Amino acid sequence: MSGKGNCYDNAMVETFFKTLKSELVWRTMFETRQDAEQAIGRYIDGFYNPVRRHSALDFTSPAQFERMAIN
Protein backbone atom coordinates (compact mmCIF):
# COMPACT_ATOMS: atom_id res chain seq x y z
CA MET A 1 0.00 0.00 0.00
CA SER A 2 1.15 3.49 -0.70
CA GLY A 3 0.92 6.63 1.37
CA LYS A 4 -2.34 8.35 2.13
CA GLY A 5 -3.92 9.96 -0.90
CA ASN A 6 -2.00 8.03 -3.58
CA CYS A 7 -4.84 6.54 -5.61
CA TYR A 8 -2.63 5.05 -8.35
CA ASP A 9 -0.80 2.43 -6.30
CA ASN A 10 -3.09 -0.50 -7.10
CA ALA A 11 -4.29 0.61 -10.53
CA MET A 12 -2.72 -2.28 -12.47
CA VAL A 13 -4.07 -4.93 -10.09
CA GLU A 14 -7.52 -3.35 -10.03
CA THR A 15 -7.54 -3.31 -13.83
CA PHE A 16 -6.59 -7.01 -13.91
CA PHE A 17 -9.38 -7.96 -11.49
CA LYS A 18 -11.91 -5.91 -13.49
CA THR A 19 -10.84 -7.70 -16.66
CA LEU A 20 -10.94 -11.11 -14.97
CA LYS A 21 -14.42 -10.48 -13.64
CA SER A 22 -15.86 -9.08 -16.86
CA GLU A 23 -14.31 -11.69 -19.18
CA LEU A 24 -14.77 -14.79 -17.00
CA VAL A 25 -16.37 -14.56 -13.58
CA TRP A 26 -19.56 -12.65 -14.38
CA ARG A 27 -20.20 -14.83 -17.45
CA THR A 28 -19.78 -18.19 -15.69
CA MET A 29 -21.82 -20.10 -13.12
CA PHE A 30 -19.45 -22.12 -10.96
CA GLU A 31 -20.73 -25.19 -9.11
CA THR A 32 -17.98 -25.18 -6.49
CA ARG A 33 -15.14 -22.99 -5.30
CA GLN A 34 -12.71 -25.55 -6.74
CA ASP A 35 -14.34 -25.16 -10.19
CA ALA A 36 -13.87 -21.40 -9.93
CA GLU A 37 -10.22 -21.74 -8.89
CA GLN A 38 -9.49 -24.10 -11.79
CA ALA A 39 -11.26 -21.88 -14.33
CA ILE A 40 -9.43 -18.77 -13.12
CA GLY A 41 -6.11 -20.63 -13.27
CA ARG A 42 -6.83 -21.75 -16.85
CA TYR A 43 -7.85 -18.21 -17.78
CA ILE A 44 -4.64 -16.70 -16.43
CA ASP A 45 -2.21 -19.39 -17.62
CA GLY A 46 -3.99 -20.31 -20.84
CA PHE A 47 -5.35 -17.01 -22.14
CA TYR A 48 -4.49 -13.87 -20.17
CA ASN A 49 -0.70 -14.30 -20.15
CA PRO A 50 0.05 -16.14 -23.41
CA VAL A 51 -2.67 -14.82 -25.74
CA ARG A 52 -4.55 -11.72 -24.60
CA ARG A 53 -3.14 -8.44 -25.89
CA HIS A 54 -2.51 -5.66 -23.38
CA SER A 55 -2.62 -1.98 -24.24
CA ALA A 56 0.07 -1.20 -21.64
CA LEU A 57 2.43 -3.54 -23.56
CA ASP A 58 1.85 -1.92 -26.95
CA PHE A 59 -0.92 -4.46 -27.70
CA THR A 60 1.23 -7.57 -27.27
CA SER A 61 0.64 -10.44 -24.88
CA PRO A 62 2.76 -10.61 -21.71
CA ALA A 63 4.45 -13.80 -22.96
CA GLN A 64 5.30 -12.18 -26.31
CA PHE A 65 6.51 -9.03 -24.55
CA GLU A 66 8.88 -11.07 -22.37
CA ARG A 67 10.24 -12.95 -25.42
CA MET A 68 10.91 -9.62 -27.16
CA ALA A 69 12.65 -8.26 -24.05
CA ILE A 70 15.03 -11.23 -23.94
CA ASN A 71 16.14 -10.72 -27.55
HELIX and SHEET records of a PDB file:
HELIX    1   1 ALA A   11  GLU A   23  1                                  13    
HELIX    2   2 VAL A   25  ARG A   27  5                                   3    
HELIX    3   3 ARG A   33  TYR A   43  1                                  11    
HELIX    4   4 ILE A   44  TYR A   48  3                                   5    
HELIX    5   5 SER A   55  LEU A   57  5                                   3    
HELIX    6   6 PRO A   62  ILE A   70  1                                   9    
END                                                                             
